[in-house]
Amino acid sequence: MSNIDELKSTGLKATLPRLKILEIFQTGRQRHMTAEDVFRVLLADHADIGLATVYRVLTQFEQAGLLVRSNFESGKAVFELNEGQHHDHLVCLDCGRVEEFYDAEIEQRQHAVAEQRGFKLQEHALSLYAHCTKPDCAHRVPGRR
């Protein structure tokens, strides 16, 4: 499905800002992006799209189900493509990098805990915050741990 068709299928018109921003998420190396991250990519591409438009489009994409919003410890909303599969996040406290993971045992345990307490789990978001211990981490900020 083309990006134009994908936007139309969600009820959104295929405007240039929407197409550009969708393309950034589909082809970019960075999977989890703030509005400011998207704006920086647009600036580097010399796209004439303002930050307010980026915020508006990201919100529209979230409402249409194209993107998923997460709020990590930084306090900034981070967006990623909604690929329909659940995963959890591991967030580096040193550089802010986010790694996705899925662990069936953790998923089962969360459902069991909810059930033991008289709940039926509908959805959840698990974010683990940690310091990177990789000695050769390419994402480490110089001078930190």
Disulfide bonds with the S-S distance in Angstrom:
none
